Amino acid sequence: MMGKKLQRLGYEAKYTLGSYVDGIMSIPIFTGEKIAHGIEKVLGENTPKCLTREYTREHSLLYQTRQKLRDSLETRPGSIYLGNNLLSAIPFFGAGIPTAEFAQSGIEYFIEKSPELVQSGVNSLITLAAQIVTGYSAFMGIEVFSNRHKYVDEGNRISGSKVKDCLKNTIKTFLPFDLSYIATKMVGQSWLLLEGKDPWVATSLFDSMAIPTFTALAVVLGLRGGIIDTKRIKEFRKK
């Protein structure tokens, strides 16, 4: 039993590293392919063979290295998943400041006479809830768009039941981490308030801790939450 757990942990660590390497290599590959595609559109049949996308794929060491990585570890789903997370982080963090300001105006109107500790807690809960809803919604939309083949029915239309499965997997993947983040952040803010210090210092502190922690665990969470599927991880799930 312990041996299987260690094997899975080893695989998850290797897959995490592979997914990040795949993602990093994909940036110049994507850029090069877009440039080649633009040249092909402009020059048409007169495009020199050495500038075509097909030639680039056949002779690019970077492309071939990434392909070998994908063949051995199936890192493409992990790379796409990381990109989806990066894109959904923009609305997640973007929702923070405007929501906090809006929540504060409501707090000053409805519970102005409440203790500062209560006001801070309410503001944090409202802000974090809005960020989670925004971030999860953005991730789901990007996930369905980038992995459309996983969420269509036999008629090649988006399947409501498969999108519902995506929602379940999204919650299963991210909610435990987010709840831990919310709890520790709010405890930190409360403690600073009781000490007579600025509670928003805790926000900066815990954000600076949460981001690298999530970066390290993101792929493992995706594998265990069912968002990332590989042949190997399916074998581990059956055991």
Backbone hydrogen bonds, N-H to C=O, Kabsch-Sander energy under -0.5 kcal/mol:
donor,donor_aa,acceptor,acceptor_aa,energy
5,K,1,M,-1.9
6,L,2,M,-2.4
7,Q,3,G,-2.2
8,R,4,K,-2.5
9,L,5,K,-2.6
10,G,6,L,-2.4
11,Y,7,Q,-2.4
12,E,8,R,-2.9
13,A,9,L,-2.3
14,K,10,G,-2.3
15,Y,11,Y,-3.0
16,T,12,E,-2.3
17,L,13,A,-2.1
18,G,14,K,-2.5
19,S,15,Y,-2.6
20,Y,16,T,-2.0
21,V,17,L,-2.3
22,D,18,G,-2.7
23,G,19,S,-2.5
24,I,20,Y,-2.4
25,M,21,V,-2.5
26,S,22,D,-2.0
27,I,23,G,-0.8
27,I,24,I,-0.7
29,I,25,M,-1.5
30,F,26,S,-3.0
31,T,27,I,-2.2
32,G,28,P,-2.7
33,E,29,I,-2.4
34,K,30,F,-2.2
35,I,31,T,-2.2
36,A,32,G,-2.5
37,H,33,E,-2.5
38,G,34,K,-2.1
39,I,35,I,-2.3
40,E,36,A,-2.4
41,K,37,H,-2.0
42,V,38,G,-1.9
43,L,39,I,-3.1
44,G,40,E,-2.1
46,N,43,L,-2.0
47,T,44,G,-1.5
51,L,48,P,-2.1
52,T,49,K,-1.3
56,T,52,T,-2.1
57,R,53,R,-2.5
58,E,54,E,-1.9
59,H,55,Y,-2.0
60,S,56,T,-1.7
61,L,59,H,-0.6
64,Q,60,S,-2.3
65,T,61,L,-2.3
66,R,62,L,-2.3
67,Q,63,Y,-2.2
68,K,64,Q,-2.1
69,L,65,T,-2.0
70,R,66,R,-2.4
71,D,67,Q,-2.3
72,S,68,K,-2.1
73,L,69,L,-2.6
74,E,70,R,-1.6
79,S,75,T,-2.6
80,I,76,R,-2.5
81,Y,77,P,-2.3
82,L,78,G,-2.0
83,G,79,S,-2.0
84,N,80,I,-2.5
85,N,81,Y,-2.1
86,L,82,L,-2.3
87,L,83,G,-2.2
88,S,84,N,-2.4
89,A,85,N,-1.4
90,I,86,L,-0.6
90,I,87,L,-0.9
92,F,88,S,-1.5
93,F,89,A,-2.6
94,G,90,I,-2.2
95,A,91,P,-1.8
96,G,93,F,-1.1
97,I,93,F,-0.6
99,T,95,A,-1.5
100,A,96,G,-2.5
101,E,97,I,-2.4
102,F,98,P,-2.3
103,A,99,T,-3.0
104,Q,100,A,-2.1
105,S,101,E,-1.7
106,G,102,F,-1.7
107,I,103,A,-2.5
108,E,104,Q,-2.5
109,Y,105,S,-1.0
110,F,106,G,-2.9
111,I,107,I,-2.1
114,S,111,I,-1.5
118,V,115,P,-0.5
119,Q,115,P,-2.2
120,S,116,E,-2.7
121,G,117,L,-2.0
122,V,118,V,-2.7
123,N,119,Q,-2.4
124,S,120,S,-2.5
125,L,121,G,-2.4
126,I,122,V,-2.5
127,T,123,N,-2.6
128,L,124,S,-2.9
129,A,125,L,-2.4
130,A,126,I,-2.2
131,Q,127,T,-2.2
132,I,128,L,-2.5
133,V,129,A,-2.4
134,T,130,A,-2.5
135,G,131,Q,-3.2
136,Y,132,I,-3.0
137,S,133,V,-2.2
138,A,134,T,-2.4
139,F,135,G,-2.7
140,M,136,Y,-2.7
141,G,137,S,-2.3
142,I,138,A,-2.5
143,E,139,F,-3.2
144,V,140,M,-2.8
145,F,141,G,-1.9
146,S,142,I,-3.0
147,N,143,E,-2.0
148,R,145,F,-0.8
150,K,147,N,-2.3
151,Y,148,R,-1.6
153,D,157,R,-2.8
156,N,153,D,-2.0
159,S,151,Y,-3.1
160,G,158,I,-0.5
163,V,159,S,-2.1
164,K,160,G,-2.0
165,D,161,S,-1.8
166,C,162,K,-1.8
167,L,163,V,-2.1
168,K,164,K,-2.3
169,N,165,D,-2.6
170,T,166,C,-2.5
171,I,167,L,-2.5
172,K,168,K,-2.7
173,T,169,N,-2.2
174,F,170,T,-2.5
175,L,171,I,-2.1
178,D,174,F,-2.6
179,L,175,L,-3.0
180,S,176,P,-1.8
181,Y,177,F,-2.3
182,I,178,D,-2.9
183,A,179,L,-2.6
184,T,180,S,-2.3
185,K,181,Y,-2.2
186,M,182,I,-2.5
187,V,183,A,-2.1
188,G,184,T,-2.2
189,Q,185,K,-2.4
190,S,186,M,-2.4
191,W,187,V,-2.4
192,L,188,G,-2.1
193,L,189,Q,-2.1
194,L,190,S,-2.4
195,E,191,W,-1.4
196,G,193,L,-1.6
197,K,192,L,-3.4
201,V,198,D,-1.4
202,A,199,P,-1.0
203,T,199,P,-0.7
204,S,200,W,-1.7
205,L,201,V,-2.4
206,F,202,A,-3.1
207,D,203,T,-2.2
208,S,204,S,-2.1
209,M,205,L,-1.1
210,A,206,F,-2.9
211,I,207,D,-2.3
213,T,209,M,-1.5
214,F,210,A,-3.0
215,T,211,I,-2.2
216,A,212,P,-1.9
217,L,213,T,-1.7
218,A,214,F,-2.4
221,L,217,L,-2.7
222,G,218,A,-2.2
223,L,219,V,-2.4
224,R,220,V,-2.5
225,G,221,L,-2.3
226,G,222,G,-0.7
227,I,222,G,-1.3
228,I,222,G,-2.0
229,D,227,I,-0.6
234,K,230,T,-1.9
235,E,231,K,-1.5
236,F,232,R,-1.8
237,R,233,I,-2.1
238,K,234,K,-1.5
239,K,235,E,-1.1
